[in-house]
């Protein structure tokens, strides 16, 4: 089984002050010891690096790079997926829904992924199931 990993999960894993930190660490450890394949996108990586560095500092970004990312398969976004994500983003006209989220939804649908490791409610709004 493949699981998509969102920025909100990466942040919760690294940030001990995050409200979801304890749950994120437990779920992350469970996922690492399972047969599940973890997937994310280069768009999520850019967003994650930026937020981790800004909120937690360069050392946390290095931990993300060295200790977490090697365990995740990265889907590189092509022009068609980007265009579909932008179209969904603009059509939604929602201030709190990001382009990265819309591209993630496109990646998940195109790959047949139904489960996400995320603490962002937009994924469940789109019909995706969270890990448990």
C-alpha positions as CSV (number, residue, x, y, z in Angstrom):
1,X,0.0,0.0,0.0
2,X,1.2,3.5,-0.8
3,X,0.7,6.5,1.5
4,X,1.0,10.2,0.4
5,X,2.9,12.3,3.0
6,X,1.9,16.0,3.3
7,X,3.9,19.0,4.7
8,X,1.6,19.1,7.7
9,X,2.9,15.6,8.7
10,X,6.5,16.5,8.2
11,X,6.1,19.6,10.3
12,X,4.3,17.7,13.1
13,X,7.0,15.0,13.2
14,X,9.8,17.6,13.6
15,X,8.1,20.2,15.8
16,X,7.7,19.1,19.5
17,X,5.4,22.2,20.0
18,X,3.0,21.1,17.2
19,X,-0.4,20.0,18.6
20,X,-0.1,16.8,16.5
21,X,3.5,16.0,17.3
22,X,2.8,12.9,19.5
23,X,0.4,11.4,17.1
24,X,2.7,12.2,14.2
25,X,5.7,10.5,15.8
26,X,3.6,7.4,16.6
27,X,2.1,7.2,13.1
28,X,5.6,7.8,11.5
29,X,7.1,5.0,13.5
30,X,4.2,2.7,12.6
31,X,4.6,3.5,8.9
32,X,8.4,2.9,9.0
33,X,7.9,-0.6,10.4
34,X,5.1,-1.4,8.0
35,X,5.3,-2.6,4.3
36,X,3.8,0.7,3.2
37,X,5.5,2.9,0.6
38,X,5.7,6.6,1.4
39,X,5.2,9.0,-1.4
40,X,5.4,12.8,-1.6
41,X,6.0,15.4,-4.3
42,X,8.8,17.9,-5.0
43,X,6.2,20.6,-4.4
44,X,5.6,19.3,-0.9
45,X,9.4,19.2,-0.4
46,X,9.8,22.9,-1.4
47,X,6.9,23.9,0.9
48,X,8.3,21.7,3.7
49,X,11.9,23.0,3.5
50,X,10.6,26.6,3.6
51,X,8.3,26.1,6.5
52,X,10.7,24.0,8.5
53,X,13.6,26.4,8.0
54,X,11.4,29.4,8.9
55,X,9.7,27.9,11.9
56,X,12.3,25.5,13.3
57,X,15.6,26.6,11.9
58,X,18.3,25.3,9.5
59,X,19.3,22.4,11.8
60,X,15.7,21.0,11.6
61,X,15.8,21.4,7.8
62,X,19.0,19.4,7.8
63,X,17.3,16.7,9.9
64,X,14.4,16.7,7.5
65,X,16.8,16.3,4.6
66,X,19.1,13.7,6.1
67,X,16.8,11.6,8.3
68,X,13.3,11.8,6.9
69,X,13.5,12.3,3.1
70,X,15.6,9.2,2.4
71,X,12.6,7.2,3.5
72,X,10.1,8.8,1.1
73,X,9.7,8.3,-2.6
74,X,9.4,11.7,-4.5
75,X,7.0,12.2,-7.3
76,X,8.4,15.0,-9.6
77,X,5.6,17.2,-10.9
78,X,5.3,17.5,-14.7
79,X,3.7,20.4,-16.6
80,X,0.4,18.6,-17.1
81,X,0.0,17.9,-13.3
82,X,1.1,21.5,-12.5
83,X,-1.6,22.9,-14.9
84,X,-4.3,20.6,-13.5
85,X,-3.3,21.8,-10.0
86,X,-3.4,25.4,-10.9
87,X,-6.8,25.0,-12.6
88,X,-8.2,23.3,-9.5
89,X,-6.6,26.0,-7.2
90,X,-8.1,28.8,-9.2
91,X,-11.5,27.1,-9.6
92,X,-11.7,26.5,-5.8
93,X,-11.4,30.3,-5.0
94,X,-10.5,29.4,-1.4
95,X,-8.0,31.6,0.4
96,X,-6.7,28.8,2.7
97,X,-6.4,26.1,0.0
98,X,-2.9,26.1,-1.4
99,X,-1.6,25.3,-4.8
100,X,0.6,22.6,-3.2
101,X,-2.5,21.0,-1.8
102,X,-4.3,21.1,-5.2
103,X,-1.2,19.6,-6.9
104,X,-1.1,16.9,-4.2
105,X,-4.7,16.0,-4.8
106,X,-3.9,15.6,-8.5
107,X,-0.9,13.4,-7.8
108,X,-2.9,11.2,-5.5
109,X,-5.8,10.8,-7.9
110,X,-3.5,10.1,-10.9
111,X,-1.6,7.5,-8.8
112,X,-4.7,5.9,-7.4
113,X,-3.6,6.8,-3.8
114,X,-6.5,7.0,-1.3
115,X,-4.6,7.4,2.0
116,X,-2.6,10.4,3.2
117,X,-0.4,11.1,6.2
118,X,-1.6,14.7,6.9
119,X,-3.1,16.9,9.5
120,X,-4.6,19.2,6.9
121,X,-8.4,18.9,6.7
122,X,-8.4,19.7,3.0
123,X,-7.4,16.1,2.2
124,X,-10.5,14.6,3.9
125,X,-12.6,17.2,2.2
126,X,-11.4,15.8,-1.1
127,X,-12.3,12.3,0.0
128,X,-8.9,11.0,1.0
129,X,-8.5,8.8,4.1
130,X,-5.9,9.6,6.8
131,X,-3.6,7.0,8.2
132,X,-4.5,5.4,11.5
